[in-house]
Amino acid sequence: MEAGLHDGATWRISPTPFLLTSADLSAIQSLGQHLLRFTHALNRLYYESVRGAQPTWVADYLDQGKPPDLIAYARMNRFRTALPGVIRPDLILTEDGFMISELDSVPGGIGLTGCMGQAYTDLGWPIIGGRDGMVAGFARMIRSLHESREGAHSPVASAEQRVPAPLPNPPQPSAARLAIVVSEESKDYRSEMLWLAARLREAGLPAQTVSPDDVIFTEEALFLAGSTPLTALYRFFELFDLKNIPKSELIMYAVKKGHLALTPPMKPWLEEKMAFALVHHPALEPFWTHELGADTFELLHRLMPKTWILDPRPVPPHAVIPGLTVDGHSVSDWKVLASLGQKGRRFVIKPSGFSELAWGSRGVSVGHDLPQTEWAAALEAALASFHQVPRILQEFRKGRHVAVSYHDPVTDEIVPMPGRVRLSPYYFIAGEVGTEGASAGPPSAKSVELAGILATVCPLDKKLIHGMTEAVMAPCTLA
């Protein structure tokens, strides 16, 4: 392992990459296009719900707990087609293949996966995505955003003006200039984003990782100290944290005026875990089948665990909670779940989004891992928080056992460890990519590139898989 790789690491390092079977890798490679279709369809579902073409309760749910000014901003027509430039699902390997535990539109690990990919490749391992796949994919995505913005804000000529005319000095498109803005809330990821910006500069893309305070605003553009105007901004901060972001209003104003492209877009409905509940809602099946196609809908319906929005409002006497059963019987009252025995409460409660508890496995309650009284209290608290921070109930799917090893820096030994794994593939979107301030084509007009996969393996006694100190983290290769 390269010198210094342990420096500052808060996880365990494997002497080898995580090995994937050819079947698992093939499934992950094909998944990106399906997830892009889903993101595109979810965005459309929201807008159609707002105008009443789809059930209005969809937008009501997705807007729950969000500030009205953010909703109004996100709904602006100029941002209508904006989608994230990075899609990262969290995949849990189970005995029946893998399942998608959630989607992350503001994912950490980009720099980490890129750095580890370079280190393991230099040791001779053929890492999925290649040595520089993460950096190249991110750069391609940003340049695509920049080009989309340039085209979106070019003057539209009349039919007469479109007649070609000789230009002695035709204008050249300006180069992309990127700021990766990392908030104080996300400071744990600053070092990996500093690494990413340095590699982007080496690849020819001017980029800086900065805090919000470093951004300078004028009526014409956003700048960094001593730099030319920025053309793109990568948002590495959560929307719930906007009130704590210095100059966030100025950034939003600059994007609204077309001074720069922003990704991920400031669309809270694209960052909600309750989207999985919408996939499983029978009233929306015709929409999903039409928008996704039967094959993609069937695949995502199978890979996304059954999910329900914990809405405390009474269910009408003639209705039941769709798809939720206990001992084979339909459920019409959440309180039935409170008294379930340990085997019956194989569910997870999660904050849906727009909360400091909605990332890093914070605020997650695993039903069968809690005493019955604590489970009942967690369910009651989740229902009570609906109006401020909606929670979801999700079926628990157990990960299969895998075997890894890690280097113990104290004893300088290689230690074997059985565990369960979360795979985090990073898909970068290019082509006609939608940005805040630029138009976008349909998913078929975009390319989806799998640039790398990060494996996080946690010990068997851990019910939740995340980047804890006991976790082994490594890039992936083909077995």
Secondary structure per residue as TSV (DSSP state, phi and psi in degrees):
chain	resnum	aa	ss	phi	psi
A	1	M	-	360.0	143.8
A	2	E	-	-64.8	149.4
A	3	A	T	-60.5	136.6
A	4	G	T	86.4	-1.7
A	5	L	T	-65.8	-26.9
A	6	H	T	-75.7	-18.1
A	7	D	T	-60.4	119.4
A	8	G	T	79.5	-3.6
A	9	A	-	-69.5	136.5
A	10	T	-	-112.7	25.8
A	11	W	S	-144.3	177.3
A	12	R	E	-92.7	144.0
A	13	I	E	-109.1	131.1
A	14	S	-	-88.4	144.3
A	15	P	S	-72.5	-13.4
A	16	T	S	-135.1	157.8
A	17	P	-	-65.9	166.0
A	18	F	E	-81.2	132.3
A	19	L	E	-91.8	130.3
A	20	L	E	-111.6	143.3
A	21	T	-	-72.4	159.7
A	22	S	H	-63.6	-32.5
A	23	A	H	-68.5	-44.0
A	24	D	H	-65.3	-41.5
A	25	L	H	-64.4	-41.9
A	26	S	H	-61.4	-41.4
A	27	A	H	-64.9	-40.7
A	28	I	H	-68.6	-39.7
A	29	Q	H	-60.8	-39.7
A	30	S	H	-80.2	-16.4
A	31	L	H	-68.2	-30.6
A	32	G	H	-56.0	-45.2
A	33	Q	H	-65.8	-35.7
A	34	H	H	-64.7	-40.9
A	35	L	H	-71.0	-32.4
A	36	L	H	-64.7	-43.2
A	37	R	H	-60.0	-41.5
A	38	F	H	-63.7	-45.0
A	39	T	H	-61.9	-42.6
A	40	H	H	-61.6	-44.1
A	41	A	H	-68.9	-39.3
A	42	L	H	-62.1	-42.0
A	43	N	H	-61.0	-42.9
A	44	R	H	-67.9	-39.5
A	45	L	H	-58.3	-43.2
A	46	Y	H	-60.1	-50.7
A	47	Y	H	-64.4	-38.4
A	48	E	H	-69.7	-31.3
A	49	S	H	-67.6	-40.0
A	50	V	H	-59.7	-39.9
A	51	R	T	-92.1	2.4
A	52	G	T	89.2	4.3
A	53	A	S	-76.9	-21.4
A	54	Q	S	-124.9	165.7
A	55	P	-	-51.4	130.5
A	56	T	H	-69.5	-18.8
A	57	W	H	-66.9	-19.9
A	58	V	H	-62.4	-54.1
A	59	A	H	-65.1	-35.3
A	60	D	H	-59.7	-44.1
A	61	Y	H	-63.8	-48.7
A	62	L	H	-67.4	-23.8
A	63	D	H	-89.5	-9.1
A	64	Q	T	-57.6	126.3
A	65	G	T	83.3	1.8
A	66	K	-	-95.4	146.0
A	67	P	-	-64.5	137.3
A	68	P	H	-57.6	-34.8
A	69	D	H	-69.4	-33.8
A	70	L	H	-68.6	-41.3
A	71	I	H	-60.8	-45.8
A	72	A	H	-61.7	-41.5
A	73	Y	H	-64.2	-48.0
A	74	A	H	-64.3	-28.0
A	75	R	T	-82.0	-3.6
A	76	M	-	-55.9	139.0
A	77	N	G	-57.2	-33.0
A	78	R	G	-66.5	-18.1
A	79	F	G	-104.0	7.3
A	80	R	T	-55.2	-41.0
A	81	T	T	-97.6	5.0
A	82	A	-	-65.6	130.5
A	83	L	-	-131.0	158.6
A	84	P	-	-63.1	146.7
A	85	G	S	-85.6	-11.8
A	86	V	E	-129.2	132.3
A	87	I	E	-121.5	125.4
A	88	R	E	-132.3	108.8
A	89	P	E	-85.1	154.4
A	90	D	E	-101.7	117.4
A	91	L	E	-109.3	126.8
A	92	I	E	-102.2	120.5
A	93	L	E	-73.9	122.8
A	94	T	E	-117.7	179.2
A	95	E	T	-65.9	-20.6
A	96	D	T	-105.7	24.6
A	97	G	E	107.8	-144.2
A	98	F	E	-120.7	161.7
A	99	M	E	-131.2	154.3
A	100	I	E	-94.9	110.7
A	101	S	E	-79.1	-32.2
A	102	E	E	-170.4	168.3
A	103	L	E	-113.4	142.2
A	104	D	E	-123.2	119.3
A	105	S	S	-92.1	-12.1
A	106	V	S	-127.0	67.0
A	107	P	-	-81.8	139.0
A	108	G	S	-80.1	173.8
A	109	G	-	92.1	-2.8
A	110	I	H	-63.4	-51.5
A	111	G	H	-68.0	-39.3
A	112	L	H	-60.0	-48.2
A	113	T	H	-64.3	-38.9
A	114	G	H	-65.2	-44.1
A	115	C	H	-64.8	-45.4
A	116	M	H	-66.6	-35.0
A	117	G	H	-61.0	-42.5
A	118	Q	H	-64.6	-44.7
A	119	A	H	-63.0	-46.0
A	120	Y	H	-71.8	-34.4
A	121	T	H	-63.9	-41.8
A	122	D	H	-64.8	-20.2
A	123	L	T	-87.9	0.6
A	124	G	T	104.0	4.5
A	125	W	-	-89.2	135.1
A	126	P	-	-81.8	84.7
A	127	I	B	-70.7	139.7
A	128	I	T	-61.8	126.6
A	129	G	T	97.9	-18.0
A	130	G	-	86.1	172.3
A	131	R	T	-59.1	-41.6
A	132	D	T	-116.0	22.6
A	133	G	H	-60.7	-42.2
A	134	M	H	-66.9	-43.4
A	135	V	H	-67.4	-45.3
A	136	A	H	-64.9	-40.5
A	137	G	H	-65.6	-42.5
A	138	F	H	-63.8	-43.6
A	139	A	H	-63.1	-41.2
A	140	R	H	-63.8	-40.5
A	141	M	H	-62.6	-46.7
A	142	I	H	-64.8	-42.3
A	143	R	H	-64.2	-35.1
A	144	S	H	-66.5	-41.1
A	145	L	H	-60.2	-44.6
A	146	H	H	-62.0	-44.8
A	147	E	H	-65.8	-37.3
A	148	S	H	-63.5	-41.0
A	149	R	H	-65.8	-42.0
A	150	E	H	-59.5	-43.6
A	151	G	H	-69.2	-36.9
A	152	A	H	-66.3	-27.0
A	153	H	T	-110.1	14.3
A	154	S	S	-80.8	146.8
A	155	P	-	-61.9	141.7
A	156	V	-	-92.7	120.6
A	157	A	-	-84.0	152.3
A	158	S	-	-74.1	171.1
A	159	A	T	-59.7	-40.6
A	160	E	G	-67.7	-35.8
A	161	Q	G	-74.8	-12.9
A	162	R	G	-81.8	-2.3
A	163	V	S	-65.7	125.4
A	164	P	-	-59.0	139.5
A	165	A	-	-134.9	142.7
A	166	P	-	-63.5	132.5
A	167	L	-	-119.1	114.6
A	168	P	S	-63.6	-34.5
A	169	N	S	-133.8	75.3
A	170	P	-	-60.9	141.6
A	171	P	-	-65.7	140.0
A	172	Q	-	-101.7	142.2
A	173	P	-	-63.0	142.5
A	174	S	-	-75.1	155.0
A	175	A	-	-77.5	150.9
A	176	A	-	-70.8	138.8
A	177	R	-	-131.5	117.5
A	178	L	E	-113.2	138.4
A	179	A	E	-116.3	125.7
A	180	I	E	-95.9	108.2
A	181	V	E	-97.3	116.4
A	182	V	E	-111.4	123.8
A	183	S	-	-80.2	169.4
A	184	E	S	-64.1	-37.2
A	185	E	T	-58.7	-32.8
A	186	S	T	-102.2	20.0
A	187	K	G	-60.7	-25.3
A	188	D	G	-62.0	-19.9
A	189	Y	G	-99.1	1.4
A	190	R	H	-62.7	-40.1
A	191	S	H	-63.3	-40.5
A	192	E	H	-70.4	-31.1
A	193	M	H	-74.3	-30.4
A	194	L	H	-64.4	-41.9
A	195	W	H	-60.3	-45.6
A	196	L	H	-61.0	-45.7
A	197	A	H	-60.9	-39.4
A	198	A	H	-63.6	-41.7
A	199	R	H	-69.4	-34.8
A	200	L	H	-63.4	-40.9
A	201	R	H	-62.9	-40.2
A	202	E	H	-62.5	-29.4
A	203	A	T	-85.9	2.2
A	204	G	T	95.5	8.3
A	205	L	-	-107.3	110.6
A	206	P	-	-59.5	119.4
A	207	A	E	-148.9	144.0
A	208	Q	E	-137.5	140.1
A	209	T	E	-96.8	124.1
A	210	V	E	-138.7	167.7
A	211	S	-	-92.2	162.7
A	212	P	G	-56.8	-31.7
A	213	D	G	-64.3	-22.0
A	214	D	G	-79.0	-11.4
A	215	V	E	-82.5	130.2
A	216	I	E	-107.5	132.5
A	217	F	E	-110.8	135.8
A	218	T	-	-130.5	174.1
A	219	E	S	-66.2	-20.6
A	220	E	S	-99.7	-26.8
A	221	A	-	-167.0	172.4
A	222	L	E	-106.3	143.3
A	223	F	E	-132.5	163.8
A	224	L	E	-108.9	159.1
A	225	A	T	-55.0	124.5
A	226	G	T	73.6	12.2
A	227	S	-	-111.7	167.4
A	228	T	-	-76.5	167.5
A	229	P	-	-58.0	143.6
A	230	L	-	-74.3	147.1
A	231	T	-	-113.7	-16.2
A	232	A	E	-146.5	147.9
A	233	L	E	-134.7	125.5
A	234	Y	E	-96.4	118.9
A	235	R	E	-85.6	102.2
A	236	F	E	-105.9	60.2
A	237	F	S	-152.5	149.5
A	238	E	-	-82.9	152.9
A	239	L	G	-69.1	-28.8
A	240	F	G	-63.8	-19.6
A	241	D	G	-94.1	4.8
A	242	L	G	-55.1	-37.8
A	243	K	G	-64.3	-19.5
A	244	N	G	-102.0	5.0
A	245	I	S	-94.9	110.4
A	246	P	T	-57.7	134.4
A	247	K	T	69.7	17.4
A	248	S	H	-60.7	-37.6
A	249	E	H	-63.2	-36.1
A	250	L	H	-69.9	-38.7
A	251	I	H	-62.5	-45.4
A	252	M	H	-63.3	-38.5
A	253	Y	H	-64.6	-44.4
A	254	A	H	-62.5	-39.2
A	255	V	H	-67.5	-43.2
A	256	K	H	-59.3	-37.3
A	257	K	T	-82.6	-2.2
A	258	G	T	81.9	17.0
A	259	H	S	-74.2	-24.8
A	260	L	S	-158.6	162.4
A	261	A	E	-94.9	143.9
A	262	L	E	-125.3	134.7
A	263	T	E	-145.9	144.4
A	264	P	S	-64.6	151.4
A	265	P	-	-66.1	155.3
A	266	M	S	-83.0	66.6
A	267	K	-	-120.1	98.5
A	268	P	G	-62.3	-25.5
A	269	W	G	-70.5	-17.1
A	270	L	G	-87.4	1.6
A	271	E	G	-122.9	28.9
A	272	E	-	-109.6	127.6
A	273	K	T	-67.9	-20.0
A	274	M	T	-66.3	-10.0
A	275	A	H	-57.4	-31.3
A	276	F	H	-64.6	-35.9
A	277	A	H	-64.4	-35.3
A	278	L	H	-67.8	-35.2
A	279	V	H	-61.8	-35.3
A	280	H	H	-92.3	-0.9
A	281	H	-	-79.1	123.3
A	282	P	G	-61.3	-29.1
A	283	A	G	-67.6	-20.2
A	284	L	G	-101.4	-0.9
A	285	E	H	-57.3	-41.2
A	286	P	H	-60.9	-38.0
A	287	F	H	-63.7	-50.4
A	288	W	H	-62.5	-42.1
A	289	T	H	-62.3	-40.3
A	290	H	H	-69.9	-44.3
A	291	E	H	-77.8	-36.7
A	292	L	H	-94.2	-24.3
A	293	G	-	87.7	151.2
A	294	A	H	-60.8	-40.0
A	295	D	H	-66.4	-46.7
A	296	T	H	-66.4	-41.8
A	297	F	H	-62.0	-44.2
A	298	E	H	-62.5	-41.8
A	299	L	H	-63.4	-50.2
A	300	L	H	-68.9	-34.1
A	301	H	H	-61.8	-32.5
A	302	R	H	-81.8	-39.1
A	303	L	H	-81.1	-29.0
A	304	M	S	-87.7	120.8
A	305	P	-	-62.8	151.2
A	306	K	-	-55.3	134.8
A	307	T	E	-139.9	143.2
A	308	W	E	-132.6	145.7
A	309	I	E	-85.6	125.3
A	310	L	-	-80.2	82.1
A	311	D	-	-97.1	118.5
A	312	P	-	-76.1	-7.9
A	313	R	S	-66.1	142.5
A	314	P	-	-61.0	140.9
A	315	V	-	-81.4	134.8
A	316	P	-	-55.6	150.7
A	317	P	T	-55.8	-30.6
A	318	H	T	-89.9	3.4
A	319	A	-	-119.6	166.7
A	320	V	-	-133.1	165.7
A	321	I	-	-76.2	117.1
A	322	P	T	-56.8	125.2
A	323	G	T	79.6	-3.0
A	324	L	-	-97.2	121.0
A	325	T	E	-132.0	152.5
A	326	V	E	-129.9	121.1
A	327	D	T	53.8	37.2
A	328	G	T	81.5	1.7
A	329	H	E	-109.6	141.7
A	330	S	E	-66.7	152.9
A	331	V	-	-116.3	135.5
A	332	S	S	-122.4	1.5
A	333	D	-	-143.3	124.0
A	334	W	T	-57.8	-27.5
A	335	K	H	-62.3	-21.5
A	336	V	H	-59.3	-33.0
A	337	L	H	-71.5	-24.2
A	338	A	H	-63.9	-30.5
A	339	S	T	-98.4	8.2
A	340	L	-	-65.6	147.9
A	341	G	-	-72.8	173.3
A	342	Q	G	-57.9	-43.0
A	343	K	G	-67.3	-28.7
A	344	G	G	-82.3	-17.8
A	345	R	-	-103.7	51.8
A	346	R	-	-83.3	66.3
A	347	F	E	-131.6	160.3
A	348	V	E	-123.3	137.3
A	349	I	E	-106.7	129.7
A	350	K	E	-135.0	146.3
A	351	P	E	-63.7	136.1
A	352	S	-	-72.5	-34.8
A	353	G	S	165.1	179.9
A	354	F	S	52.0	51.1
A	355	S	S	-160.5	147.2
A	356	E	T	-66.5	-11.6
A	357	L	T	-92.2	-1.3
A	358	A	S	-93.4	9.6
A	359	W	S	-140.5	161.5
A	360	G	T	67.6	25.6
A	361	S	T	62.3	18.8
A	362	R	T	-74.1	150.7
A	363	G	T	66.8	16.9
A	364	V	-	-98.5	132.9
A	365	S	E	-118.9	124.4
A	366	V	E	-99.9	115.3
A	367	G	G	-55.1	-50.4
A	368	H	G	-79.1	-1.9
A	369	D	G	-99.0	-0.3
A	370	L	S	-114.9	148.6
A	371	P	-	-59.2	154.3
A	372	Q	H	-57.1	-39.7
A	373	T	H	-66.5	-38.3
A	374	E	H	-70.4	-36.2
A	375	W	H	-63.9	-45.3
A	376	A	H	-61.3	-39.6
A	377	A	H	-67.3	-39.0
A	378	A	H	-64.6	-40.4
A	379	L	H	-65.4	-43.7
A	380	E	H	-63.3	-42.6
A	381	A	H	-65.7	-37.2
A	382	A	H	-64.4	-43.2
A	383	L	H	-66.1	-37.3
A	384	A	H	-69.7	-23.9
A	385	S	T	-89.7	2.8
A	386	F	T	-51.8	-44.8
A	387	H	T	-73.1	-24.9
A	388	Q	T	-97.4	-52.8
A	389	V	S	-135.6	94.4
A	390	P	-	-60.3	142.7
A	391	R	E	-110.6	159.2
A	392	I	E	-118.8	154.0
A	393	L	E	-108.6	129.5
A	394	Q	E	-133.7	139.0
A	395	E	E	-65.1	142.4
A	396	F	-	-90.2	127.9
A	397	R	-	-117.7	124.9
A	398	K	-	-79.0	132.2
A	399	G	B	-74.6	149.0
A	400	R	-	-79.0	161.1
A	401	H	-	-74.5	136.4
A	402	V	E	-130.4	165.2
A	403	A	E	-121.2	129.9
A	404	V	E	-136.2	174.2
A	405	S	E	-133.8	157.5
A	406	Y	E	-140.5	157.9
A	407	H	E	-90.9	124.5
A	408	D	E	-89.9	109.1
A	409	P	T	-69.1	-16.5
A	410	V	T	-79.3	-48.1
A	411	T	T	-94.3	-9.5
A	412	D	T	58.1	38.7
A	413	E	E	-118.2	156.6
A	414	I	E	-93.9	122.2
A	415	V	E	-112.8	124.4
A	416	P	E	-74.2	148.3
A	417	M	E	-147.6	119.7
A	418	P	E	-77.3	150.4
A	419	G	E	-170.0	-167.8
A	420	R	E	-124.8	150.1
A	421	V	E	-121.6	142.3
A	422	R	E	-110.7	128.0
A	423	L	E	-103.6	130.7
A	424	S	E	-121.2	90.4
A	425	P	E	-79.2	142.0
A	426	Y	E	-108.7	117.2
A	427	Y	E	-108.4	124.7
A	428	F	E	-103.7	135.4
A	429	I	E	-103.5	129.6
A	430	A	E	-135.5	-178.4
A	431	G	E	93.7	-138.9
A	432	E	S	-82.2	72.3
A	433	V	-	-85.9	134.5
A	434	G	-	-79.1	136.4
A	435	T	B	-129.1	167.3
A	436	E	B	-71.1	107.7
A	437	G	T	108.2	5.7
A	438	A	B	-145.6	157.5
A	439	S	-	-88.9	168.1
A	440	A	-	-143.5	149.2
A	441	G	-	-91.1	-175.5
A	442	P	-	-69.7	167.6
A	443	P	G	-54.2	-33.7
A	444	S	G	-64.5	-18.5
A	445	A	G	-87.6	-0.9
A	446	K	E	-114.6	153.6
A	447	S	E	-102.7	142.7
A	448	V	E	-117.3	118.1
A	449	E	E	-113.7	122.5
A	450	L	E	-81.1	110.7
A	451	A	E	-101.1	-13.0
A	452	G	E	170.5	161.5
A	453	I	E	-134.7	126.8
A	454	L	E	-102.2	127.5
A	455	A	E	-101.5	133.3
A	456	T	E	-122.5	113.3
A	457	V	E	-109.8	123.4
A	458	C	E	-112.0	151.9
A	459	P	E	-57.8	157.5
A	460	L	T	-63.2	-24.5
A	461	D	T	-81.5	-0.6
A	462	K	-	-97.6	123.3
A	463	K	S	-77.9	-31.0
A	464	L	S	-105.4	139.1
A	465	I	-	-108.4	115.6
A	466	H	S	-156.8	-179.7
A	467	G	S	-76.3	59.1
A	468	M	-	-80.2	170.0
A	469	T	T	-64.9	-26.6
A	470	E	T	-84.1	-4.7
A	471	A	-	-79.5	146.8
A	472	V	E	-99.9	125.6
A	473	M	E	-120.4	135.9
A	474	A	E	-159.2	154.3
A	475	P	E	-74.4	171.1
A	476	C	E	-110.3	151.6
A	477	T	E	-139.7	168.6
A	478	L	E	-83.9	131.0
A	479	A	-	-65.4	360.0
